[in-house]
Amino acid sequence: MGLLNICMTKDTLKQLSKDALEELGRTKGIELDKRYNKTKLVNQIAAVFKKEEKEVVYHEADTNKDGVVSEKEAAEFAERQRRRRLGYC
């Protein structure tokens, strides 16, 4: 089963079976124990997605790719995100 995991929210993850969650976990490099309840499995996978999202945001904000996000870069990134949410770009 091929799972698109571009934007998986907790609500989306809750709709998956334990088997599908286990498979998704393997694609992310973690092994889930299906003996746990579904809520615990969803929380474990959601934590992985949240970590990946933070890494993407950091790399998008670091415009000059020096490994450091300056206050100016952070402010510009926040403004771009705000404009996207409002539908300006």
C-alpha positions in Angstrom: 0.0 0.0 0.0 1.5 3.4 -1.0 0.8 6.1 1.5 1.2 9.8 0.6 2.5 11.4 3.7 3.1 14.9 2.6 0.7 16.4 5.1 -0.5 13.9 7.7 -2.5 15.4 10.5 -3.5 13.5 13.6 -7.1 13.3 12.2 -5.7 11.7 9.0 -3.5 9.3 11.0 -6.5 8.3 13.2 -8.3 7.0 10.1 -5.5 4.6 9.3 -5.4 1.0 10.6 -2.6 -0.2 12.9 -1.0 -2.0 10.0 -1.0 1.2 7.9 0.5 3.1 10.8 3.2 0.5 11.2 4.0 0.7 7.4 4.1 4.5 7.6 6.4 4.3 10.6 8.8 2.1 8.7 8.9 4.7 5.8 10.0 7.2 8.4 12.6 4.9 10.0 10.8 4.0 13.1 9.3 0.6 14.2 5.9 0.8 15.9 4.8 -1.8 18.3 1.2 -2.8 17.3 0.6 -4.1 20.8 0.1 -0.4 21.9 -3.3 1.2 21.4 -4.0 3.2 18.2 -3.8 6.6 20.0 -0.3 5.9 21.2 0.8 4.8 17.7 -0.8 8.0 16.2 1.1 10.1 18.7 4.4 8.5 17.9 4.0 9.0 14.2 2.7 12.6 14.7 5.8 13.4 16.6 8.0 12.3 13.7 6.0 14.5 11.3 6.2 17.5 13.7 10.0 17.1 13.9 10.3 16.9 10.1 8.1 20.0 9.7 10.3 22.0 12.1 13.4 21.0 10.1 11.7 22.2 6.8 10.7 25.5 8.3 14.2 26.1 9.6 15.7 25.4 6.2 13.1 27.6 4.4 13.9 30.5 6.8 17.6 30.2 6.4 17.6 32.1 3.1 21.4 32.6 2.8 22.1 28.9 3.7 24.7 29.7 6.3 23.2 27.4 8.9 22.0 30.4 11.1 18.6 32.0 11.0 19.0 35.7 11.7 16.3 37.9 13.2 15.9 39.5 9.8 15.5 36.1 8.1 13.0 34.9 10.7 10.9 38.1 10.4 10.9 37.8 6.6 9.9 34.2 6.8 7.1 34.9 9.2 5.8 37.6 6.9 5.9 35.2 3.9 4.0 32.6 5.9 1.4 35.2 7.0 0.9 36.3 3.4 0.4 32.7 2.3 -2.2 32.1 5.0 -4.1 35.2 3.9 -3.9 34.2 0.3 -1.7 37.0 -1.0 0.8 34.7 -2.7 
